[in-house]
Amino acid sequence: MPRSLLALGANLGNREETLRNALREISALPQTRLLARSTWHETPAVGGPAGQQEFLNGAVLVDTCLEAEILASHLQQIETRQGRERKIRWAARTLDIDLLLYGSEIVDTPGLSIPHPRMTFRRFVLVPANEIAGQMVVPLAGWTIAGLLNHLSTAARYVVITSDDPGLADWLASHLCQQLNALRLEDIFAKTQAEDDSQHLSLVEWQRHSELRIRLPSQNSIEAENIVPVISSFLLQPQMPRSRFDFVQPALTIAIAPPGGVSCSEVPKIHGPLLRLDADDLKCAIAEARAAISAVWPD
């Protein structure tokens, strides 16, 4: 009987009543037993149209004999019965139920992806999930939910964008820096070197010696607290040594595959929070990346 983890959210209508109704319906599913639920957490809406009411988010742990696709279908029917409409992506909704984990299984079909592809960096998902399932391991990521949440809370405010097309990675990094008023790690390093001739560190050496919040080598440099976030990009190659990720562990890695190129699912395994994108729709890719960064740092 696979132990499954669900995420629930609502930001339209009577949110608490809708979530209570959803819990009753989940408890009544065939061959399914509700084991635990988290407290409700109020969080800002991430992505989608502006001006939305805050969400109430929570998590639920169930044992079920239903197959993953059948369970997901039941959950979608519950959403519909509670008034969910699907017109605009990430728009306000009466109820959202995501199937995050289905035991240790990996499901990748046109209609269903398990583990949920965005759960590793969504703080509003990890916080309630950690209350009831902190030691569950997220397949592919290889980290526990507690480990992922701790990482988001302690890692550098630093995003790495990777691709087997360096121009594409640079393009996305530049757009994100412009839209988010963020800084590129390479630019910070160049500024630091120019301000302090006594610093002769290479870029990699500087990165390895940086403190957790990207504390810069020179005291006269930009204050780390003003960097939200720092963004870098580089060519992702199959032969790239793992140490390239070790100099400063990024809070989030974004891997973007060029049109007709190597699928993001085929790039070397990246540990930790990861967003996989395809460049078939660049406008959508930017929106996805911005939403992911907002999910890591809602402030």
PyMOL commands that set and color helices and strands:
alter all, ss='L'
color gray80, all
select helices_A, chain A and resi 15-27+68-81+123-133+145-154+166-180+185-195+203-209+224-226+242-245+264-266+282-296
alter helices_A, ss='H'
color red, helices_A
select strands_A, chain A and resi 3-10+32-37+41-43+55-64+96-102+107-109+112-114+137-138+143-144+156-163+183-184+230-235+250-257+274-278
alter strands_A, ss='S'
color yellow, strands_A
deselect
rebuild
show_as cartoon
